[in-house]
Amino acid sequence: MRCRHGDLDVVNNGICRGKLLLRLSLLNKDVRRVSLLVQKKDSLIEYSPSTIKLLSDYSYRLSKIRRALMRFWAKHYVDNPRHLQRQCPCSCVLYKSVADCNDYVSFFKKLGIAYVDPLAFYIFLRSALLEANKVRCKDKKCANNLRSLLAFFLKEIEGSQLILLIRNSQGVLGDEVYKDVFRPKRITKLTPPDSNFKKLPIKSYDVEVFKIEIYNSRSSDRLYHVSLNLPYELKYLSNVLIENIGKRDLEVVMKQDALWDKICFLKDIFEAIVKSKNLAHGDNSLAEKVALFSAYRTLGVHKLMPFLLDKHIDEVFLDRPGTRIYIDHEEFGRCVSNITLRERDVERFINHVLIESKLPLNHLNPSLKWNLKMGDFIVRTSIDIPPLSYEGPSLDLRKIKHRVYTIVDLFFNNVLSREEAAFLVLHVMNRRNIIICGEPGAGKTTLMNALDLCTPKNWRKVYVEDVVESLDQRSQGRYQLRLYVEPFEVERKARKKSVEIIKLLHRTPDWICLGELQSKEHFKALFHAIAAGLRGIHTCHASSVFGLIRRLVLHYGIPKEDLSGIDLIIYMVKCYQGSRVLRRVAEVWAVGVAKSASTDLLDIPLSLVFKWDPERDAHYNVLNDVFRSPSILKLLELGNDYATLRREYEELKALFDSLALSPPQSIEHFAKVFDAFLQRLEKEGVYVI
């Protein structure tokens, strides 16, 4: 306990005394076997068990009074808020006495008399009940309820050992009556602490109701410390709000599938209760925070919410219940948190995902993958349970849409060079087939979405995904058909990705996007579609471009002739530079022969066009002229004019240079700029939309 009003003094300082009694009352139970230590600047005061018994008994009775008051207000104000005001106006003595009781046990902004001066609270209750017995009210039922409430309060306080002891100290006034109560058992002198010893965070910031502090640690991983950025009284108030939520409201919550919808609904209910009873004393910001945290606690996700809400976190991991959560932070890399999830916490979160996804998670299907919508971003949720993860359920939560990157953002962050960006967008504009491969978390989907934004407005684009990661561009006037198939982890699928890929032939797309090709079935369907004339961009996992080619040819049996249908293969990497996480386009390969930079793998010619140098963190052109790339030669063979293609490429570089000086503020802004760019090229006869 810390005191902001000078040296800690529970005898002569009512604020210090009140804070001590409040903390004991927030435990919500009669505590006997605890030690009571009060630390002052130069000494440590230990109190006897008899003192603990007195304070604990009184504090527990106070908690019972608070709960009774909350039930009373919830019954008469939440269910029928105008009932008491109509039957028992504010001028009524009974109503005023109960309202005063509420103020006396309040602890927001200002500590009530019940904590600061227990004797004064007892005197008030006694006189209030005497006055209440004299009142004659038209509504006898209402009056009896109010009198009973006051009588209950007085009985509780009057029966406390603390008040009995104080009453026996007759003739003693003021703070002197508390000297016998707080008589120390032992006083130990302390050496003043070294003020420089305190460890300071290297970064701290707020995330809604949570405070985040990041510390250096002795290990390589930094500490990501989460704490509640609210007065400590919030926990008690949150419990009271949850206890008094109505059955009808809970029924409405249970009917909703989406976790975020449940959070928003409960937050509105709790906020209305807090504001209607002025529990936050007019502080609307505090009322909203209390309501939010109460909603998280009601749904059992309060331990995970700081990680899901923090925009600086890319991915969240839990290996098994009972261990601490660790994360990938965009600035500090891998960090371990101070939050431990118990089995019950994990089960609650999994249940929310199951309700929202309606996908199986059982012995036959021990893995689940689902996009959890959390406000304005999406969390890609991967869950494994026994017998697969035999130590207990594990979680992998990747935030895939808390920020959307354009191609300008990517070369501005050195994910790729300006020349690479122009080269890749040139192939997109001319409907070339592109595969993006790399390890998990390398940024494949981010690059795919950035390139997908660089398509003409009138194209019909079709997406087939088992986890929806594509961007909704329909607000920019684009035509999109987004198909969702069951994840690879589901044993018995009603909607297979391979089947839907083949069915694309009858949907007349100008451009297709296939997210995360995983199996032999998927790749066979892809090359079937390419052979039939479909074109687009796709992602898959691979340790290298050579590894991908070997897998396609040797393991999946894709004919070598079919691989010529792919124009570009982009390989991305994820690596660490100190604490920073780097995501880079490591290589861009064209399928075909280039005189200066060609490699033959399993009789399949590959030409390296761009490469990333990790030592200098720089991208460079392997070909002296990128227009010697086999993919460009294919375009020329299809009848495209060399000068026109070269003009398109140079115009793209100029566009990206201008956008780098004045970056687009949103996707909508970038889409408008790029659409205007394509329309200008069309008017000049350079490009046909």
N, C-alpha and C positions, 0 to 999 in steps of 0.2 A: 504494500500500500504506500502510495506517495502522496504527500500533502503539498498543495500549491499555495498554502496560506502560512508559510513559515515552517518552523520546527513542528514535528508531529507531536500532538498533545491531545490525547483522547479524554482527559479530565477537564481541561479548561477551554478547549476548542471544540465548539459544537459541530463544526464541519467535519473535523477528523473523526469525532465520535459517530456522527451520522454515516460517514462512509464505511466505517467498520461494521456498524449494525446492518447497513444496506447489503454489504457483501455477504454477510452471514445469512441474511434473509433470502438472498437470491439462490442460495443452495437448496432452498425449498424443502428442507428436512431438518429435524432436530439433531444437531451434531454434538456429540459428546467427546469422542476420542480424537481430538485435534489439538495441536499446539498453537498457542496464540503468542506471536512475537511481533513486537512493534519496534522498528528500527528508526532511531533518530540519527542525527548527524554524528554524534560521538559516542552513542551507546545503543545497546540492544536490550530491550525490556521484555522479560518473560513473565506471563501472568499465570496464576494458579488454575488448576482444573475447576475450582469452584466459580471462578470468574467466567470461564468458558461456558459452564453450565448455565449461569444466569443469562449471559448474552445470547446463547444459542436458543434457550427457551423463549425469550422475548422475540427474537428474530423470526423464529418459526411461526409464532402466533401472528406476527405481522404479515408473513407470506400468506397465511390462511385468510387474513382480512382482505388482502389485495385480490386473491382469487375469488372471494365471495363478491367483492365489488365488481370485478370484471364480469362475472356471471350475471349479476344484477343488471349492469348496463347493457350487456349483450342481449339479454332477454327482453328488456323494455325499450331499448333504443334501436338495436339492429333489426329485430323482427318487426317491431312496430314503433318507429322512432318518434312519432308524435303523441303516443299514448300518455306518457307521464307529463308532457308539457301541457296537454289538454286537461288532464284530470288534476294535476298537481303543479300549478304554475310556479315560477321561480320565487315568488313572494312567500310561498308556503314554508313554514319553519322546518317541517319534516324534510322536505326536498333540499332545502338549503343546508341542513345539518349533514345529510348524506353526501351532498356535493362537497362540503368542506372536508369531510373524511377522505374523499377521493384526492383532494389537494394535499392533505396532510401525509398520505402514504405515497404520493407521487415522487418520482426521483429524476425526472427529466429536467434539464436546465437548472433546477433548484431542488435541493433536498427538502422533503417535507418535515414537519415538526415531529412526526412519529419517529424519525431517526435521530434528529438533532437533539430533541428534548423529550424523552419518553414520558417524564412526569407531566409536562404540559399537555401532551396528547391524552393522557389518562384523565386529567382535570377537564379537558374539553369534552371528552366522551360522557363523563358523568353529568356535566351540566346540560349537554345536548339531550340526553335521554330524559332528564328531569323536565326540560322544556317540551320535549316531544309528547310526554304523557299528558300535558295540559292542552294540547292541540285537539280541536274537534274538526274533522274533515268530512266532507260530503261523501267521498268515496272511501268507505270504511276498509275495504279490501286493500286498497292502495296504502292507506294510512297504517294498517296493521303490518303490511310488508315492510314499510320503512322503519316502524318502531322495532320490529323483530330484528331487522338488520343492525340497528343501533345497539340493541340489547346484546346481540351476539358479539359485536365489536367490544363493548364494555366488559363483557364476561371474559373474553379472551385476554384483554390487556390487564384487567383487574386480577386475574388468576396467575399472571406471570410472576415468577420469583423476583425478578428485577424490580417491579413496581412495589411488591410487598416489602422488599428491603428498603427502598427509597421512602416509602410511607412510614416506616418505623423510625426513619431519621427525622423526627419531628423538630421543627424550629430551624432546620438548616435550609437555606435558600440558595437559588442560583446553581452554579456549577459545583459548589461545595458538596452537594448531595451525591455526586458521582465519585468522590474520592474513595469511599469504602468499596465501591464496586470495582474500580480499576486500581486496586492496591497491588503493586508489582510483587512478584515472587522473587525475582532476581534481576539485577541490572549489571550488564557486562559492558565495560568500556571498550570502544572500538578505535582502531587506527584509521584515520581519514583515508578513503580510497584515492588511488591515483587517477586523476581525471583523464589522463591520456590513455588509460588502459582500455577504455571502452572501444569496442570494434565498430567501425563505421561501415555502412553499406557502400558499395561502389556505384550503385544506382538504386533509386527508389521512385516509385510512381503508384498512382491509384488506378484500380480497375473496379469501377462501380463501388460496391460496398467493401471491397478488399484493398488492403495495402500490400504492395509487392516490394520486397527489399532483396537485392542480390549482393551476396558477399563472396569474397575470395575464401577458399578453403585450402587445407593442406594437401588435399588430393587434387587431381587435374580437373575434376568437375566442380563448378561453382555451386553455391547454395542459393536456391530460389525459395525465399522465405515468404509465406503467406500469413497474413493476420487480418483480423476484422477491423476495418477502419471506421468503427462506430463506438459510442460509449458502451462500456461493459454491461450496462443495464439491458442492452438489446436482446441478449439471450433470454432473459426472463420474459420480456415483453413479447418476444417471438413465440415462446411457449404458450403464453396466455392467448395470443391471437389464434394459434393453431388449435388449442383446446376448445375455443368457442366458435369455430367455423360451423356453419349450418349444414345439416344433412342434405338439403336440396342443392347447395353449392357443391358439395362433394360428389353428388350424383351427376351434376353437369360436368365436373372435371373428369370423372371416370368415363363419360361418353366420348370425350375427345381423344383422338389417337396421338396427335403431335405433341411432343414434350414441350415445345416452345409455346403452343397455344395454352397448355395447362398453366405454365408459368405466368403468362400474361393475364389469364383469367383470375388466378389466385392473387396476383399482385394488385389487381384492381379492387378485389374484395377487401383485402387487408388494408389497403390505402384508404378506402372509404371508412372502415372502422376506426382507424387511427385518427383521421381528420374529423369524423363526426363527434368523437369524444375528446378531441383536442389532446390526445396522448403525447403528441410531439410538441405541444405548446406553440402552435402556429408555425412551426418550422416545416414547410412543405417538402423541402429537400430531405430532411431527416425522416419525415413520414414515408416518402417514396422509398428510401433506402431500407427502412424497417420492413416495409411491405415486401420489397424484393427478396430480402434475406429470408423472411418468413415463408414466402412461396418456394424458394429453393429448399428450405428445411422440410416443408410439408411433403415435397416430392422426393426427398432423400438424395438430392444431387448437390447440396451446398458445398461439399468437399471438392467436387470436380469443377464447379462453375468458375472459379478464378482462372483455371487453365483454359477453359473453353472461351472465356470472354477476353482474355489477354491477347491483343492483336500482335504482340511481339513473339508469340509462341507459334511455331510451325507444327510441332508434333508432340503428343503426350503418350507416355508409356507406363504400363503397370504389368509387371511380369507375373505376379501372383498376389492374392490377398495377404495382408499383413506386412507388405513391403512398401517402401516409400515410392511415390510417383517421381519419375524423372522426365525431363523435357528436352526438346531442341529449341533453343532461343535464337532468334534471328541475329542478335548482336553478340551474345555470349556463348553460343553453341550449346553443348550438352551441360545441363544443370540438374542437380538432384534437389528435390523439394523437401520441405518439412512435413508434408501431408502423407499420412498412411491410410490406405483404404482397407477397412475390414471386409470380411466376406459378405456381411449384410449390406454394406455400401455398394459393393460391386453387383450383387444380385439385384438391388433396386434399379441401378442404371441399366443393367441388361434387360430387365423387365420393361422399362420404358422403350428401349430399342425394339424389343419383340412386338410390343403393342403397335408401335408406329410402322414397322416394316411388314408385319404379318408373315415373316419368313420363319422356317423351322430352325430350331437350335436344340439338338438332342444327341443321343448316342450315335445315331446314324449320320447326323449332320452336325459335327462338333465345331463348325466354323460358320461365322456369319459376317457379312459385309453389307453396310448400309450407309446411306447419306443422311445424316441427322441435321435437319434444318434448325439453325439457332439464330433467329433474327435475320440480319443481313448477310450472314455467311453460312457455310455448310461444313460440317465435320464428317469426314469419311471415317466411319467406325468399323474397326475390325475386331471381332471377338472370337476367342478360342476357349473351349471348355473341355473338361475331361471326357473321354480318355485321351484326347489329343494333347492338351496341356495338363498333364497328370497332377501337377501341384495345385491346381485350382484355376479358375477363370483368369484369362489375361486380356488386356485391352491395348489397342493401338489406335489413337485418335489423331487423324491428320486433318488440319484445317486447310481446305482447298480453295475457299472463296472468301477469306477474310480480306483479300486484296486481289484485284484483277490487274494483270500487267499487259500493256500493249507492246508491240514490237519495239517501239521507241524506248519504253522503260527498260527492256531487256538489254539493248545495246548501250543505253545510258549506264546500266549497272554492270557492264562488261560481260554479260552472259554470252554475247556474241559481238562481232565487229559490225561496223556500219556496212561494209562490203558484203559480209555474210547475210545480214538482214535483207539488203537489196536483192542479193542472189536468190535467197529462198522465196521472198515475196514474188519475184519474177516468175518462178516456177509455179507458185500458187495461182497467180493471175492467168497463167497459160495451162492450168488444169493438169499438172504433172503429178504422178504418184510418189508420195513421200512416206517413209517410215522413220519414226523417231524412236530410238532405243536407248537403254541405259539402265542403271540400277534403280531400285525404289527410292523415291524422294529426290531424284536428280533434276526434276523440273520438266519432265516430258510433257505432261498435260498442260502446264503453263505455257510452254512454247507452242504446243498445238493450238491452244485457244488464241494466242497472240497472232499466229499465222492465219487462223480461221477468220479473224476480224478483217484481214486484208483480202477479202473477196468482193466481187461486184455485188451490188445491192439486189440485182434481179435474179441471182442464182437460187435454184431450189436445192437446199442442203438437207441431207438426211443423216441422222446420228443413230448409232446402235451402241448402247452402253449398258453394262451391268451395274455400274455405279455412275450416276449422272454427274459428270464433271464438265460437260460442255457449257458454254455461256449462252444465256437466253438473249438473243440479239433481235427479237421481234419488235422490241420497242424502237429499234433503229430502222424499222421498215424492211427487215430481211425475212426471207421465207425459210422456215425451219420445221422439219418433222423430226421429233426426238422420240426414239423408240427405246423403251426400257425392257431389258431381258433379265432373267433370274441370274444371280451371281454364280460364278464357277463353283463356289463352295456348296451349293445346293445339290444334293444327290439326285433327286428326281425333278427334272425341270419340265415345266409346261411350255416355256418360251426359251428356245435355245438360240444363242448368238449366231451360230453357224447357219441355222435355218433362216434367220431373219436377214443375214447378209446375202444369201442367195435370192431371197424374196425381193431384195432391193432392185433387181432387174426389172420388176414390174411397177416400180414406184417412180421411175423416170427422174432420177436425181442428176443435177449438174455437178454435185460435189458430195462426197460421202466422208464421214469421220467415224472411225471405228476405235473406240477407247479400249485399251488394254487387251490385245490379242494374247491368249494364254495357252491354248492347246493346239494340237495337231488339227483338230476339227476346224478351229477358227482360221488357221492359216490356209488350209485347203479351200475353205469357203472364200477367203479373201482373194486368192489367186484365180479362183473360178470367176469371181466378179470382175477382176482386172482383165482377164482374158476376154470377157464379154463386153469390155469397153468402159467400165465404170472407173472413175478417177477420184482420188481424195488423199487424205492424210490419216495416219494411223500410229498407234503407240504400242510398244511391247517392251518386255524386260530382256536385257542381254548384258553380258559382261564386256562385250566388245562387238564390233561389226563382224569380225571374223567368226566369233562365237555364234552370232546370229545366223550367219550363212551356213556354218557347219550344222547347226541344229535344224535349219530348214531342209537342207539337202540330205544329211545322213540320218537324222532321227525322224523327220516328218515326211521324207520322201517326195518333196516338191521337185518337179522336173526342172532341170537347169534352164531350159528354154523359157519357162514361166517367170524365172527371176528377172529376165530382161524387161518385164513389164514394170519393174520398179525403176524410177528415175534417180531418186536421191535417198541415201540412208544417213540419218543424222545420229551421231552418238553423243550422249550427254553424260557428264560425270558430276558426282557430289564429293567434295573433299573438304578438309579442314585446314585453315591457316591460323594457327593459334586457336583462339576461341571462336573465330568466325567460320561460318559455313559457306563454302563457295559452290555455286552451281554454274557450270560452264558447258557450252557446246564445244566438245573436245575435238570432234572430227566431222567433216562433211564429205561423204563419199558419193560419187556418181557411178552407176552401173554401166560399164562400157570401157573402151580403151582410149586413153589420152597418151600421146607420145612421151610426155616428160614425166608422168607420175602414174604409172599403172602397175597393178598387182594382179596376179592370177591366182585365184583360190578355188580349188576343185573345178577347174576349167571355167570358172566364172570370172570375167574381167572386172576389176574395180579400180577406180581412179580417185585418188585423194585430192580434194579441191581446197579445203581449208583445214588448218590444224591449230590447236591451242598449245602454247608453251607455258607449262605450270610454273617454271622458275621465274619467268618475267611477268606472268599473268597477262600474256598478250596473245592475240590471234594474228595469224599471218596466212597469206595466200601461198599455197604450194605450187599452183600453176601460175606462170608469169601472167597469163591472161585467162581469166575465168571463163571466157567464151570459147576456150579450147576444151571445156568440159564435155564429156559424151552426152550429157543431158541436154546441152545447148545444141549439139549436132543433131540430136533426135528432133528437136523443134524445127531446125532448118530443113531436115528431110521431109517434115510434114508440110512444107510450103511456106513457112514463116520467113519474112525478109530479115536478113542479117542486120541491116541498118536500123530497121524498126525495133528489133529486139535490143540492140545496143542503146538506142534512144530511151527505151523503157527503163533499162537498167540505170542509165545515168540520171534520168528524171527521178527514179526512186531514191538514189543516193542524195540528190539535192533536196528532195522532200524530207528525208530523215535528218539531214543537216539542219534544215530550218526548224523542224519540230524539236530537235535537241536544244535549240536556243530558247524556244518557247513551248515547253512540253504540254501536251493535252491534259486538261484537268480531269477528264472522265472518259469512259468508253464512248459515250454519246458524242463528246467533242471529237475524239479521234475518228469515229465513224463518219462524221460530217466532213471532216478535213479530207479523209481518204476518198470518200465518194466524190467530192468536188474535184480531187486530183484525177480520178479516173474519167470523169465527165470532160475535163479539160483535154486529156489525152485523146479521147474519142473525137472531140471537135477538131483537134489538130490532125486527125487521121493516123495517130500513132497506135492506138489500141481500140479493139472492137469489144464492147461490153456484151 
